[in-house]
């Protein structure tokens, strides 16, 4: 395989995130040079329907001129300033006011960062600060779910429940307590109803709190729908039971809405879908449609009042980033939120999402499909060697990776996750015609995979 000059330079000098380095050295990357709507284009001009919106994030597609114009105007006016020592770039004040209006539950303050990882790291630190200030120095443990994904910085990766993020990095940090995951296909008992499964998880959560000692457990972190862990939709009643336990044992609730915030589920936030009442909410990705890196942590009044008093007692709040509230990012975020409202993006998601979900669910009962799940414009197909027995393929076979590569060959970009789970999370602007195109390309990729597997009868 001959690599282009761009691909060759990249493969020689670039350490890619979440990529097998030796394979990249051999095969080189797919070089993407431009985008238009829900499509991106390779160096050779090949067109791909981007069914993951990049990494769950390019909500308005890859060519929204209004965002480009907003960034340009701000670059020409004030390209950078900071929010340290009582100063603030003008767009920050406007954005925090707008975000308060968008907040799914009452919130008191917002702290800006650059990624979901940083926002979740901030949440981790604030949990510690909060209980130190309350005179509860032992109350520091954080309950975090198996298969959760909260970012890659040290604390965020520790709270994440994916082994690849811990192996070789001496993680997780002490004080992270792993709890059950609402992935029914993998963890529910035979014959266990969704409601009973959720109730069992909540009961196990309470047992964990009691075993650890409620006076040592500080918080619970969860995504409304787990993203990188496999697009895991919680069973009915699960969060209601969990929240009752958090109140009972005086635990903070950190809602990680980095993937689900700003319309992905057909509501502004997953918090609204599931009736959550978090104390802290992490948002990022679709806040700027990923055109500029930015994240934010919502902080409720209960937490804010405690940490503000604590900060005053030592002279300052000792946390924040050089680029917290970057004016260009704020300008793009403001324009993004304005577009969500003017173009009625959430209503559009509600209109087109049933078409995607119905198209994916046609694979339920397929010979190599264990489960299809999703909500709004996020979905997943979990492949399995023996679906009824819930037996996965051997990871070494790389069946999910083969399907993703076959999809790419047909002009469709999807994401394969651990456990041969194929994820879909297209731009929120996708049309029904484009969803049909996505599904048609997926059908071709699935047929290729079945052929590669010997039509499900034996192997290559």
TAJO-V224009 format. One record per residue. N is the residue number from 1. SS is DSSP state (A for helix, B for strand, O for the rest). PHI is phi in radians with two decimals (* if undefined). D_CENTER is the distance of its C-alpha to the mean C-alpha in Angstrom with 1 decimal. Layout:
n:ss:phi:d_center
N:SS:PHI:D_CENTER
N:SS:PHI:D_CENTER
//
This chain:
n:ss:phi:d_center
1:O:*:34.2
2:O:-1.61:35.0
3:O:-1.60:32.2
4:O:-1.20:32.5
5:A:-1.04:33.2
6:A:-1.14:29.7
7:A:-1.13:28.1
8:A:-1.15:30.8
9:A:-1.07:30.2
10:A:-1.11:26.5
11:A:-1.15:27.1
12:A:-1.44:29.7
13:A:-2.16:28.1
14:O:-1.87:24.3
15:O:-1.57:22.2
16:O:-1.36:19.0
17:O:-1.24:15.7
18:O:0.78:14.8
19:O:-2.47:18.0
20:O:-1.38:21.3
21:A:-1.03:23.7
22:A:-1.16:26.9
23:A:-1.15:25.8
24:A:-1.13:24.7
25:A:-1.01:28.2
26:A:-1.40:29.8
27:A:-1.74:28.0
28:O:1.30:26.6
29:O:-1.59:23.4
30:O:-1.49:22.9
31:O:-1.51:23.8
32:B:-1.79:22.3
33:B:-1.96:24.7
34:B:-2.78:23.9
35:B:-2.38:21.9
36:B:-2.66:23.2
37:O:1.08:21.3
38:O:-1.53:19.0
39:B:-1.92:20.9
40:B:-2.18:21.0
41:B:-2.19:24.2
42:B:-1.38:25.2
43:O:-1.03:28.0
44:O:-1.54:30.4
45:O:1.58:29.6
46:O:-1.15:27.8
47:B:-1.73:25.5
48:B:-2.20:22.1
49:B:-1.40:20.1
50:B:-1.52:16.5
51:O:-1.43:14.8
52:O:-2.03:11.3
53:A:0.85:11.7
54:A:1.40:11.6
55:A:-2.21:8.1
56:A:1.21:6.6
57:O:-2.18:8.5
58:O:-1.39:12.3
59:O:-1.09:12.7
60:O:-1.77:16.5
61:O:1.39:17.1
62:O:-1.97:18.8
63:O:-2.70:22.0
64:O:-1.39:21.9
65:A:-1.11:25.1
66:A:-1.08:24.7
67:A:-1.29:21.9
68:A:-1.07:24.1
69:A:-1.14:27.0
70:A:-1.10:25.3
71:A:-1.13:24.4
72:A:-1.11:27.9
73:A:-1.04:29.7
74:A:-1.22:28.0
75:A:-1.04:28.6
76:A:-1.38:32.3
77:A:-1.72:32.6
78:O:-2.64:30.7
79:O:-1.24:28.5
80:O:-2.73:27.6
81:O:-2.78:28.4
82:O:-2.01:27.1
83:O:-2.08:26.7
84:A:-1.38:28.6
85:A:0.95:32.0
86:A:1.41:31.9
87:O:-1.71:31.4
88:O:-2.82:28.8
89:O:-1.19:28.3
90:A:-0.87:29.1
91:A:-1.09:25.9
92:A:-1.11:24.1
93:A:-1.07:26.3
94:A:-1.17:25.8
95:A:-1.21:22.0
96:A:-1.11:21.9
97:A:-1.13:24.3
98:A:-1.14:22.2
99:A:-1.12:19.1
100:A:-1.12:21.4
101:A:-1.19:22.4
102:A:-1.40:18.9
103:O:-0.93:18.1
104:O:-1.30:17.6
105:O:-2.42:19.9
106:O:-0.99:22.5
107:O:-2.29:21.4
108:O:-1.89:23.7
109:B:-2.54:22.2
110:B:-2.28:19.3
111:B:-2.05:18.9
112:B:-1.62:17.4
113:B:-2.56:15.9
114:O:-2.04:14.5
115:O:-2.74:11.0
116:A:-1.06:8.3
117:A:-0.98:10.2
118:A:-1.16:13.3
119:A:-1.13:12.5
120:A:-1.26:11.7
121:A:-1.06:14.9
122:A:-1.07:16.6
123:A:-1.04:15.9
124:A:-0.99:17.3
125:A:-1.17:20.3
126:A:-1.19:20.9
127:A:-1.05:21.1
128:A:-1.12:23.8
129:A:-1.05:25.5
130:A:-1.04:25.6
131:A:-1.37:27.3
132:A:-1.05:29.6
133:A:-1.16:30.7
134:O:-1.49:31.5
135:O:1.30:33.6
136:O:-2.14:31.4
137:O:-1.16:30.9
138:O:-1.50:30.3
139:O:-1.53:27.5
140:O:-2.29:24.6
141:B:-1.17:22.8
142:B:-2.09:19.2
143:B:-1.46:18.2
144:B:-2.38:14.9
145:B:-1.51:14.2
146:O:-0.96:14.8
147:O:1.25:11.9
148:O:-1.18:9.5
149:O:-2.30:7.1
150:O:-2.28:7.6
151:O:2.12:8.7
152:O:-2.03:12.0
153:O:-1.15:14.7
154:A:-1.00:17.2
155:A:-1.24:16.3
156:A:-1.12:12.5
157:A:-1.15:13.2
158:A:-1.11:15.8
159:A:-1.26:13.7
160:O:-1.19:11.4
161:O:-2.00:13.3
162:O:-2.01:13.4
163:A:-0.98:17.0
164:A:-1.06:16.7
165:A:-1.45:15.1
166:O:-1.92:18.3
167:O:-0.98:21.1
168:O:1.36:23.2
169:O:-1.96:21.6
170:O:0.99:23.5
171:O:-2.09:20.4
172:O:-1.44:19.5
173:O:-1.11:21.4
174:O:-1.05:23.9
175:O:1.65:23.1
176:B:-1.70:19.8
177:B:-1.93:20.7
178:B:-1.43:18.8
179:B:-2.22:18.9
180:O:-1.13:18.5
181:O:-1.96:15.6
182:O:-1.40:16.1
183:O:-1.59:16.1
184:A:-1.07:19.5
185:A:-1.03:20.3
186:A:-1.62:20.3
187:A:-1.98:21.3
188:O:-1.23:23.4
189:O:-1.37:27.1
190:O:-0.99:29.4
191:O:1.38:30.3
192:O:-1.40:28.0
193:O:-1.23:26.9
194:A:-0.97:23.3
195:A:-1.12:24.8
196:A:-1.17:26.6
197:A:-1.09:23.6
198:A:-1.08:21.6
199:A:-1.14:24.9
200:A:-1.14:25.3
201:A:-1.06:21.9
202:A:-1.14:22.8
203:A:-1.12:26.2
204:A:-1.16:25.0
205:A:-1.09:22.8
206:A:-1.12:26.0
207:A:-1.05:28.0
208:A:-1.11:25.7
209:A:-1.03:26.1
210:A:-1.19:29.8
211:A:-1.17:30.2
212:A:-1.28:28.4
213:O:1.74:30.3
214:A:-1.02:28.8
215:A:-1.32:30.4
216:A:-1.96:28.1
217:B:-1.80:24.8
218:B:-1.86:23.0
219:B:-2.78:19.5
220:B:-2.25:16.9
221:B:-2.03:13.1
222:B:-2.74:10.8
223:O:-1.53:7.7
224:O:-0.96:9.7
225:B:-2.13:8.5
226:B:-1.20:7.1
227:O:-1.57:4.8
228:O:-1.13:6.3
229:O:-1.33:9.1
230:O:2.32:10.3
231:O:0.91:9.1
232:B:-1.77:11.3
233:B:-1.62:12.9
234:O:-1.22:15.0
235:O:-1.30:18.7
236:O:-1.00:20.9
237:O:1.46:22.0
238:A:-1.08:19.6
239:A:-1.19:18.1
240:A:-1.06:21.6
241:A:-1.19:23.1
242:A:-1.08:20.6
243:A:-1.11:21.0
244:A:-1.09:24.8
245:A:-1.22:24.7
246:A:-1.08:22.8
247:A:-1.17:25.6
248:A:-1.08:28.3
249:O:-1.87:27.5
250:O:1.06:26.5
251:O:-1.92:22.9
252:B:-1.31:20.4
253:B:-1.99:17.1
254:B:-1.75:14.0
255:B:-1.66:11.3
256:B:-1.57:7.8
257:O:-1.82:7.0
258:O:-1.06:4.9
259:O:-1.56:3.2
260:O:-1.56:6.6
261:O:-1.23:8.9
262:O:1.34:11.8
263:O:1.94:12.7
264:O:-1.01:10.2
265:O:-1.63:11.9
266:O:1.56:15.3
267:O:-2.49:15.5
268:O:-0.99:14.7
269:O:-2.47:12.4
270:A:-1.11:11.5
271:A:-0.93:13.9
272:A:-1.30:16.6
273:A:-1.06:16.0
274:O:-1.86:16.5
275:O:1.10:18.9
276:O:-1.41:17.2
277:O:-2.30:19.1
278:O:-1.29:17.0
279:O:-1.59:18.7
280:B:-2.34:15.9
281:B:-2.30:12.8
282:B:-1.62:10.2
283:B:-2.33:9.3
284:O:-2.92:8.9
285:A:0.55:8.1
286:A:-1.36:10.1
287:A:-1.11:12.4
288:O:-2.12:14.4
289:O:0.96:13.3
290:O:1.17:12.6
291:O:-1.22:16.4
292:O:-2.42:16.6
293:O:-1.11:14.4
294:O:-2.92:13.9
295:B:-2.53:12.2
296:B:-2.62:13.8
297:B:-2.07:14.5
298:B:-1.31:16.4
299:B:-2.27:19.3
300:O:-1.40:21.6
301:A:-1.17:25.4
302:A:-0.99:26.0
303:A:-1.33:24.1
304:A:-1.04:25.1
305:A:-1.07:28.8
306:A:-1.20:28.9
307:A:-1.28:27.2
308:A:-1.15:29.2
309:A:-1.13:32.4
310:A:-1.12:31.5
311:A:-1.12:30.8
312:A:-1.09:34.1
313:A:-1.22:35.9
314:A:-1.96:35.2
315:O:1.85:35.4
316:O:-2.92:31.9
317:O:-1.57:28.2
318:O:-1.55:27.4
319:O:-2.67:23.9
320:O:2.58:22.2
321:O:-2.21:21.6
322:O:-0.89:23.9
323:O:-1.79:21.5
324:O:-1.07:20.5
325:O:1.26:21.1
326:O:-0.97:22.0
327:A:-1.07:24.2
328:A:-1.20:23.1
329:A:-1.09:19.4
330:A:-1.09:20.6
331:A:-1.09:22.8
332:A:-1.20:20.1
333:A:-1.08:17.8
334:A:-1.04:20.9
335:A:-1.19:21.7
336:A:-1.07:18.3
337:A:-1.13:18.6
338:A:-1.11:22.2
339:A:-1.15:21.4
340:A:-0.95:19.0
341:A:-1.38:22.1
342:A:-1.19:24.9
343:O:-1.64:23.5
344:O:0.90:22.3
345:A:-1.13:18.9
346:A:-1.10:17.8
347:A:-1.10:21.2
348:A:-1.10:20.7
349:A:-1.04:17.5
350:A:-1.05:19.6
351:A:-1.31:22.4
352:A:-1.66:20.9
353:A:-1.01:18.1
354:A:-1.00:21.0
355:A:-1.18:22.2
356:A:-1.15:19.0
357:A:-1.10:18.7
358:A:-1.14:22.5
359:A:-1.13:22.5
360:A:-1.21:20.0
361:A:-1.24:21.9
362:O:-1.11:25.1
363:O:-1.51:24.1
364:O:-1.07:24.4
365:O:1.55:27.5
366:O:-1.13:27.3
367:O:-1.00:29.1
368:O:-2.08:26.1
369:B:-2.00:23.3
370:B:-1.44:22.6
371:B:-2.70:20.2
372:B:-2.08:18.5
373:B:-2.60:15.9
374:B:2.81:13.6
375:B:-2.80:13.8
376:O:1.09:14.2
377:O:-1.83:12.9
378:B:-2.43:10.5
379:B:-2.76:12.5
380:B:-2.66:13.5
381:B:-2.05:17.0
382:B:-1.69:17.8
383:B:-1.39:20.9
384:O:-2.67:23.7
385:O:-1.24:27.2
386:B:-2.31:28.7
387:A:-0.98:26.5
388:A:-1.17:28.8
389:A:-1.50:29.2
390:O:0.98:25.4
391:B:-1.74:26.4
392:O:-1.34:23.9
393:O:-1.22:25.1
394:O:-1.08:26.0
395:A:-0.99:23.3
396:A:-1.16:26.0
397:A:-1.23:26.7
398:O:1.16:23.4
399:A:-1.16:23.5
400:A:-1.09:19.8
401:A:-1.11:20.3
402:A:-1.12:23.5
403:A:-1.09:22.1
404:A:-1.09:19.4
405:A:-1.19:22.4
406:A:-1.10:24.6
407:A:-1.07:22.1
408:A:-1.06:22.1
409:A:-1.08:25.9
410:O:-1.63:26.0
411:O:1.49:23.9
412:B:-2.32:20.5
413:B:-1.81:17.4
414:O:-2.15:14.9
415:B:-2.20:12.8
416:B:-1.75:14.4
417:B:-2.08:12.8
418:O:-0.90:14.9
419:O:1.53:17.4
420:O:0.96:18.0
421:B:-1.78:15.1
422:B:-1.74:14.8
423:B:-1.84:11.6
424:B:-2.33:12.1
425:O:-2.76:10.2
426:O:-1.25:13.1
427:O:-0.91:13.9
428:O:-1.16:14.7
429:O:-1.51:18.3
430:O:-1.00:18.9
431:O:-1.67:22.3
432:A:-1.11:23.8
433:A:-1.11:25.8
434:A:-1.24:22.9
435:A:-1.11:21.2
436:A:-1.06:24.6
437:A:-1.12:24.6
438:A:-0.98:21.2
439:A:-1.16:22.6
440:A:-1.14:25.9
441:A:-1.18:24.5
442:A:-1.08:22.5
443:A:-1.06:25.8
444:A:-1.12:27.5
445:A:-1.14:25.0
446:A:-1.14:25.3
447:A:-1.10:29.1
448:A:-1.06:29.1
449:A:-1.18:27.3
450:A:-1.08:29.7
451:A:-1.10:32.6
452:A:-1.07:31.4
453:O:-1.46:31.3
454:O:1.36:34.8
455:O:1.00:33.8
456:O:1.42:32.5
457:O:-1.96:36.0
458:O:1.68:36.1
459:O:-2.28:34.5
460:O:-1.04:35.0
//
